[in-house]
């Protein structure tokens, strides 16, 4: 009977590792970028050390509370695994979204650069608006 209780707890440990990994992925993808969540914003309104400390503290605290609860109630392992799986999906999805946005921004920036790396100005900034309309 004791081995039956260990299996869900092993799965719980795997989900703890997954949620920590997804949290770190999310933090890496957010690092230095503007942060919408006021709890994670640093002094310059960007995600940085302050946000990382809050994020790691929240996930670490949650996992610690789960571990303490599992010591007395091992039957909760499956429920906690489900919660951790949901958090893993959420954080991994946010990290994926952040990376997609970063790639799109890099592509837009690359289109504005000359092959020599200098920033080129759009056509309407090079010629006055009067000349744009006159050339039609």
C-alpha positions as CSV (number, residue, x, y, z in Angstrom):
1,X,0.0,0.0,0.0
2,X,2.9,2.3,0.7
3,X,4.2,2.1,-2.9
4,X,0.8,3.1,-4.3
5,X,1.1,6.5,-2.4
6,X,4.6,7.1,-3.8
7,X,3.7,7.0,-7.4
8,X,1.4,10.2,-7.4
9,X,4.1,11.9,-5.3
10,X,6.8,11.1,-7.9
11,X,4.5,12.6,-10.5
12,X,4.1,15.7,-8.2
13,X,7.9,16.1,-8.1
14,X,8.0,16.0,-11.9
15,X,5.3,18.7,-12.1
16,X,7.3,20.8,-9.6
17,X,10.3,20.7,-11.8
18,X,8.1,21.5,-14.8
19,X,6.5,24.6,-13.2
20,X,9.9,25.9,-12.0
21,X,11.3,25.4,-15.5
22,X,8.4,27.2,-17.1
23,X,8.7,30.0,-14.6
24,X,12.4,30.4,-15.5
25,X,11.5,30.3,-19.2
26,X,8.9,33.0,-18.7
27,X,11.3,35.1,-16.7
28,X,14.0,34.8,-19.4
29,X,11.6,35.8,-22.2
30,X,10.4,38.8,-20.2
31,X,13.8,40.0,-19.0
32,X,14.4,43.7,-19.7
33,X,11.1,44.2,-21.5
34,X,8.2,46.4,-20.4
35,X,6.1,44.7,-17.7
36,X,2.3,45.1,-17.5
37,X,2.0,43.4,-14.1
38,X,2.6,46.0,-11.4
39,X,3.8,43.3,-8.9
40,X,6.6,42.3,-11.3
41,X,7.7,45.8,-12.5
42,X,11.0,47.1,-11.5
43,X,11.7,50.8,-10.9
44,X,11.9,51.5,-14.7
45,X,8.6,49.7,-15.4
46,X,10.5,46.7,-16.9
47,X,10.9,43.1,-15.8
48,X,14.2,42.6,-14.0
49,X,15.6,41.4,-10.7
50,X,12.6,42.6,-8.7
51,X,10.1,40.7,-10.8
52,X,12.3,37.6,-10.8
53,X,12.5,37.6,-7.0
54,X,8.7,38.0,-6.8
55,X,8.1,35.2,-9.4
56,X,10.6,32.8,-7.8
57,X,9.2,33.6,-4.3
58,X,5.6,32.9,-5.4
59,X,6.4,29.6,-7.1
60,X,8.8,28.5,-4.4
61,X,6.3,29.4,-1.7
62,X,3.5,27.5,-3.5
63,X,5.6,24.4,-3.9
64,X,6.8,24.5,-0.3
65,X,3.2,24.8,0.9
66,X,2.2,21.9,-1.3
67,X,5.1,19.8,0.1
68,X,4.1,20.6,3.7
69,X,0.5,19.6,2.9
70,X,1.6,16.4,1.2
71,X,3.5,15.3,4.3
72,X,0.1,15.0,6.2
73,X,-2.2,14.3,3.2
74,X,-0.4,12.4,0.5
75,X,-3.8,11.8,-1.3
76,X,-3.6,15.5,-2.4
77,X,-0.6,14.7,-4.7
78,X,-2.8,14.2,-7.8
79,X,-4.6,17.5,-7.2
80,X,-1.4,19.4,-6.7
81,X,0.0,17.8,-9.8
82,X,-3.0,19.1,-11.8
83,X,-2.5,22.6,-10.4
84,X,1.2,22.6,-11.2
85,X,0.4,21.3,-14.7
86,X,-2.0,24.2,-15.2
87,X,0.6,26.7,-14.0
88,X,3.2,25.1,-16.2
89,X,1.0,25.5,-19.2
90,X,0.2,29.2,-18.3
91,X,3.9,30.1,-17.8
92,X,5.1,28.3,-20.9
93,X,2.3,29.9,-23.0
94,X,3.3,33.4,-21.7
95,X,7.0,32.6,-22.5
96,X,6.0,31.5,-26.0
97,X,4.0,34.6,-26.6
98,X,6.9,36.8,-25.4
99,X,9.3,35.1,-27.8
100,X,6.9,35.5,-30.7
101,X,6.5,39.2,-30.0
102,X,10.3,39.6,-29.7
103,X,10.8,37.8,-33.1
104,X,8.2,40.1,-34.7
105,X,9.9,43.2,-33.3
106,X,13.3,42.0,-34.5
107,X,11.9,41.4,-38.0
108,X,10.3,44.9,-38.1
109,X,13.5,46.5,-36.9
110,X,15.5,44.5,-39.5
111,X,13.3,45.9,-42.3
112,X,14.2,49.4,-41.2
113,X,17.9,48.8,-41.4
114,X,20.1,49.3,-44.4
115,X,22.4,46.4,-45.3
116,X,25.3,48.4,-43.7
117,X,23.4,48.4,-40.4
118,X,22.4,52.1,-40.4
119,X,18.8,52.9,-39.6
120,X,16.9,54.1,-42.7
121,X,14.1,56.6,-42.4
122,X,10.7,55.9,-44.0
123,X,10.1,57.7,-47.2
124,X,7.6,60.2,-45.8
125,X,10.3,61.5,-43.4
126,X,12.9,62.0,-46.1
127,X,10.8,64.2,-48.4
128,X,8.3,66.8,-47.2
129,X,4.7,65.8,-47.6
130,X,4.2,68.4,-50.4
131,X,6.7,66.6,-52.6
132,X,5.0,63.3,-51.9
133,X,1.7,64.5,-53.2
134,X,3.3,66.4,-56.1
135,X,5.0,63.3,-57.4
136,X,1.8,61.4,-58.0
